[in-house]
């Protein structure tokens, strides 16, 4: 059975991708959206918390690594903006 935390996490990740799609396809801005990064990172952290609570060590470590990589991508995308 899927926990509520997993559902909320995945909804946040989907919303993040929709924001990025809006900026890329709709506004023709191809830079990485910081709103996307924020939603994606929060979603990954919530997935990591859920995996930690259910005892799935490999999954929470992978989700935590994903959140860190997304944070780094957002940091460098912000740094590259004028």
C-alpha positions as CSV (number, residue, x, y, z in Angstrom):
1,X,0.0,0.0,0.0
2,X,1.3,3.5,-0.9
3,X,1.6,6.0,1.9
4,X,0.2,9.5,1.7
5,X,3.8,10.9,1.9
6,X,4.7,9.1,-1.3
7,X,1.6,10.4,-3.1
8,X,2.3,14.0,-2.0
9,X,6.0,13.7,-3.0
10,X,5.2,12.4,-6.4
11,X,2.5,15.1,-7.0
12,X,5.2,17.8,-6.1
13,X,7.6,16.2,-8.5
14,X,5.0,16.2,-11.3
15,X,4.1,19.8,-10.5
16,X,7.7,20.7,-10.8
17,X,8.0,19.1,-14.2
18,X,4.8,20.9,-15.3
19,X,6.4,24.2,-14.2
20,X,9.5,23.4,-16.2
21,X,7.4,22.4,-19.2
22,X,5.5,25.7,-19.0
23,X,8.7,27.7,-19.0
24,X,10.3,25.6,-21.8
25,X,7.5,25.0,-24.2
26,X,5.2,27.9,-23.3
27,X,7.5,30.8,-22.7
28,X,10.5,29.5,-24.7
29,X,12.8,30.0,-21.7
30,X,15.1,27.0,-21.7
31,X,17.0,27.7,-18.5
32,X,16.4,25.5,-15.5
33,X,13.5,26.9,-13.5
34,X,14.3,27.4,-9.8
35,X,10.6,26.7,-9.0
36,X,11.1,23.3,-10.7
37,X,14.2,22.7,-8.6
38,X,12.5,23.6,-5.4
39,X,9.5,21.4,-6.0
40,X,11.7,18.5,-7.2
41,X,14.0,18.7,-4.2
42,X,11.1,18.8,-1.7
43,X,9.5,15.8,-3.4
44,X,12.8,13.9,-3.3
45,X,13.3,14.7,0.4
46,X,9.8,13.6,1.2
47,X,10.4,10.3,-0.7
48,X,13.6,9.9,1.3
49,X,11.8,10.4,4.6
50,X,9.1,7.9,3.6
51,X,11.8,5.3,2.7
52,X,13.6,5.9,5.9
53,X,10.4,5.4,7.9
54,X,9.7,2.1,6.1
55,X,13.2,0.8,6.5
56,X,14.3,0.9,2.8
57,X,17.9,2.1,3.2
58,X,18.9,1.9,-0.4
59,X,15.9,3.9,-1.5
60,X,16.3,6.7,1.0
61,X,20.0,7.1,0.2
62,X,19.2,7.2,-3.6
63,X,16.5,9.8,-3.0
64,X,18.7,11.9,-0.8
65,X,21.5,11.8,-3.4
66,X,18.9,12.8,-6.1
67,X,17.8,15.8,-3.9
68,X,21.5,16.9,-3.4
69,X,22.2,16.7,-7.1
70,X,19.1,18.7,-7.9
71,X,20.1,21.3,-5.4
72,X,23.6,21.5,-7.0
73,X,22.0,21.9,-10.4
74,X,19.7,24.7,-9.1
75,X,22.7,26.4,-7.5
76,X,24.7,26.4,-10.7
77,X,21.7,27.4,-12.8
78,X,21.1,30.4,-10.4
79,X,24.8,31.3,-10.5
80,X,24.8,31.3,-14.3
81,X,22.0,33.7,-14.6
82,X,22.8,37.4,-15.2
